[in-house]
Structures are given as C-alpha cells and as structure tokens.
Amino acid sequence: DEAMQVIAFEGIARDVSEQKRAEQALRDSEQRYRTLFVAAQRQARDVALLDQVRTALTHELDLPALLRTVVEAIARTFGYNQVGLYLLDGETLRLQHAVGDAHNIPSIPISAGVVGQVVRTGRPVLLEDVRTNPRFLPAGADINSEVCVPLFDRDHVVGVLNVESTAGLKLTRADLRLITV
C-alpha cells in the first residue's frame, strides 16, 4: 500500500513538473510572439512613412510644402511630438518647419549644439539622454532624448532633421536607423 502511494506521488510530481515546463514554454512562446508582433508593427509603420515621403518627393514641387509634408508625416506616423527640419543658410541653420512646442529656436549657428555638430561632421547623432551631452541646446524643459540626422544634396550637408522626445518616450537606435533612412 505504501509503495503504491510512493508511485502515485512520483507520478503526480512528474505531471506537475511537466505542466510547469509546458507553462514556461508557453510563456516563452508568447514573449517571442509579442516581440515579433511589435517588430512587424514597426516595420509596417516604417514602410508607410517611407512611402509617404517617396510620394511627397515625386509629387511635390514646392520645397516648403515638401518639407512640411515630410515633417508632419514623420511626427504622425511614429507619434514623435517634437520634429524640426532646418536648412543651412551660410553658417546658420534656419528652421523650415516644425511639429511640437520645443522647436522654438528659429536659427542656430553651425558652431552650436548637436545640430551644428551634425552639420559639421555629416554624421547622425543619437542622444538617449540629452543631459549627458553638454552640446544639447534645450528648446524645452521636458526634452529627454534626441535624434539628429544630416540632410544631403549629393555630397554636401544642406540641413538637419531633428527629432526630440519628451517624458514617456525615449528615442533608440531603431529611431536613429529610421530617421536616417
């Protein structure tokens, strides 16, 4: 009788262990699915944005309207609340169009700020935390991260596209890759 109880207990323990392994495998599978789903959503948004920009580039002949379309498409598609596009005018970057309150700096000398650095080097910059870079020019008190990419005409930098995030949103390498494209 005691041997039967031991065998039954071992069987129950084995069943419980198998159930726990199956539950863990299910949780792992759900996490992989969520990760893939988020990546697929982001890719779909990326493609939609790139299509909007491509369409604007092929149909819009008016430069201010084109710049407005691009800035607003970027802001709308990804929920960025601070997007600004600056064009180079001599040694000064001049704001062409912006979405959000933080882009209230109408002109920036290329010797100043992260945007100036991007013009001078021709390389994009990602600041995951703007407080870590003394070059950051605060246009708003609640800005926490920034992506700034150069705009080229052939081999010459002609401006920058600047995206800043506020509390609740942190820009990442994925944002840098997309904005660079």
C-alpha positions as CSV (number, residue, x, y, z in Angstrom):
1,D,0.0,0.0,0.0
2,E,2.8,2.4,0.9
3,A,4.7,1.5,-2.3
4,M,1.6,2.4,-4.3
5,Q,1.3,5.8,-2.6
6,V,5.0,6.5,-3.4
7,I,4.5,5.5,-7.1
8,A,1.3,7.7,-7.2
9,F,3.2,10.6,-5.6
10,E,6.1,10.3,-8.1
11,G,3.6,10.3,-10.9
12,I,1.9,13.4,-9.6
13,A,5.3,15.1,-9.1
14,R,6.3,14.2,-12.7
15,D,2.9,15.5,-14.0
16,V,3.4,18.8,-12.1
17,S,6.9,19.2,-13.4
18,E,5.8,18.5,-16.9
19,Q,3.0,21.1,-16.5
20,K,5.4,23.7,-15.2
21,R,7.7,23.1,-18.1
22,A,4.8,23.4,-20.6
23,E,3.6,26.6,-18.9
24,Q,7.2,28.1,-19.1
25,A,7.4,27.1,-22.8
26,L,4.1,28.7,-23.4
27,R,5.2,32.0,-21.7
28,D,8.5,31.9,-23.7
29,S,6.5,31.4,-26.9
30,E,4.1,34.2,-26.0
31,Q,7.0,36.6,-25.4
32,R,8.6,35.7,-28.7
33,Y,5.3,36.3,-30.4
34,R,4.9,39.7,-28.7
35,T,8.4,40.7,-29.8
36,L,7.8,39.6,-33.4
37,F,4.4,41.4,-33.4
38,V,6.0,44.7,-32.2
39,A,8.7,44.3,-34.8
40,A,6.2,43.7,-37.5
41,Q,4.1,46.7,-36.5
42,R,7.2,48.9,-36.5
43,Q,8.2,47.6,-40.0
44,A,4.7,48.4,-41.3
45,R,4.9,51.9,-39.9
46,D,8.4,52.3,-41.4
47,V,7.2,51.2,-44.8
48,A,4.2,53.5,-44.6
49,L,6.3,56.5,-43.7
50,L,8.9,55.8,-46.4
51,D,6.0,55.5,-48.9
52,Q,4.6,58.9,-47.8
53,V,8.0,60.5,-48.1
54,R,8.6,58.9,-51.5
55,T,5.2,60.1,-52.7
56,A,5.8,63.6,-51.5
57,L,9.2,63.7,-53.2
58,T,7.8,62.6,-56.5
59,H,4.7,64.8,-56.5
60,E,5.5,68.0,-54.6
61,L,7.4,70.7,-56.4
62,D,7.1,73.4,-53.8
63,L,10.0,73.0,-51.3
64,P,8.2,74.4,-48.2
65,A,5.2,72.2,-48.9
66,L,7.5,69.2,-49.3
67,L,9.4,69.9,-46.1
68,R,6.1,70.4,-44.2
69,T,4.7,67.1,-45.6
70,V,7.9,65.2,-44.5
71,V,8.0,66.6,-41.0
72,E,4.3,66.1,-40.4
73,A,4.4,62.5,-41.8
74,I,7.3,61.6,-39.5
75,A,5.5,63.1,-36.5
76,R,2.1,61.5,-37.3
77,T,3.4,58.0,-38.3
78,F,5.6,57.5,-35.2
79,G,4.0,59.7,-32.7
80,Y,7.0,61.9,-32.3
81,N,5.8,65.1,-30.7
82,Q,8.9,67.2,-31.5
83,V,10.2,67.2,-35.1
84,G,12.0,70.0,-36.8
85,L,13.7,70.4,-40.1
86,Y,16.5,73.0,-40.5
87,L,18.2,74.1,-43.7
88,L,21.6,75.6,-44.0
89,D,21.8,79.3,-44.9
90,G,25.5,80.2,-44.9
91,E,26.8,79.4,-41.4
92,T,23.3,79.2,-39.9
93,L,20.6,76.6,-39.7
94,R,17.2,78.1,-40.2
95,L,14.0,76.3,-39.1
96,Q,11.8,75.5,-42.1
97,H,9.0,73.5,-40.4
98,A,8.4,72.0,-37.0
99,V,5.8,70.0,-35.1
100,G,5.7,70.5,-31.4
101,D,6.4,73.3,-29.0
102,A,10.0,72.6,-28.3
103,H,11.2,73.6,-31.7
104,N,11.1,77.3,-31.0
105,I,14.7,78.0,-31.9
106,P,14.3,79.7,-35.4
107,S,18.0,79.7,-36.2
108,I,21.1,78.0,-34.9
109,P,24.7,78.8,-35.9
110,I,26.5,75.7,-37.1
111,S,29.1,76.2,-34.3
112,A,26.4,75.5,-31.7
113,G,24.6,72.5,-30.4
114,V,24.1,68.9,-31.6
115,V,22.5,70.1,-34.8
116,G,25.7,72.2,-35.6
117,Q,27.8,69.2,-34.8
118,V,25.8,67.1,-37.2
119,V,26.2,69.7,-40.0
120,R,30.0,70.0,-39.4
121,T,30.6,66.2,-39.3
122,G,27.9,65.0,-41.6
123,R,27.1,62.1,-39.2
124,P,23.9,61.5,-37.3
125,V,23.7,61.7,-33.5
126,L,21.5,59.8,-31.1
127,L,21.3,61.1,-27.5
128,E,19.3,58.6,-25.5
129,D,19.6,61.1,-22.6
130,V,20.2,64.7,-23.6
131,R,21.6,65.5,-20.1
132,T,24.7,63.5,-20.9
133,N,25.8,65.9,-23.8
134,P,26.7,69.5,-22.9
135,R,26.2,70.4,-26.6
136,F,22.5,69.9,-26.4
137,L,20.5,73.1,-26.8
138,P,17.4,72.8,-24.8
139,A,14.4,74.2,-26.6
140,G,12.0,72.8,-24.0
141,A,12.4,71.8,-20.4
142,D,11.0,68.3,-20.7
143,I,13.1,67.0,-23.6
144,N,14.8,63.7,-22.7
145,S,16.3,62.3,-25.9
146,E,17.2,63.4,-29.4
147,V,18.0,62.1,-32.9
148,C,19.6,64.5,-35.3
149,V,20.5,63.4,-38.9
150,P,22.1,65.4,-41.7
151,L,20.3,66.1,-44.9
152,F,22.4,65.8,-48.0
153,D,22.3,67.2,-51.5
154,R,24.7,64.9,-53.3
155,D,27.8,65.1,-51.0
156,H,27.1,68.3,-49.2
157,V,25.2,68.7,-46.0
158,V,22.3,71.1,-46.6
159,G,20.4,70.8,-43.3
160,V,19.3,68.5,-40.5
161,L,16.2,66.6,-39.4
162,N,15.9,66.8,-35.6
163,V,13.6,64.7,-33.5
164,E,13.3,65.2,-29.8
165,S,11.2,63.2,-27.3
166,T,9.6,64.2,-24.1
167,A,8.7,62.3,-21.0
168,G,7.3,58.9,-21.6
169,L,9.1,58.3,-24.9
170,K,12.8,57.5,-25.3
171,L,14.4,57.5,-28.7
172,T,16.5,54.5,-29.6
173,R,18.8,53.1,-32.3
174,A,15.7,51.9,-34.1
175,D,14.6,55.5,-34.3
176,L,18.0,56.6,-35.5
177,R,18.0,54.0,-38.3
178,L,14.6,55.0,-39.5
179,I,15.2,58.7,-39.4
180,T,18.5,58.2,-41.2
181,V,16.7,56.4,-44.0
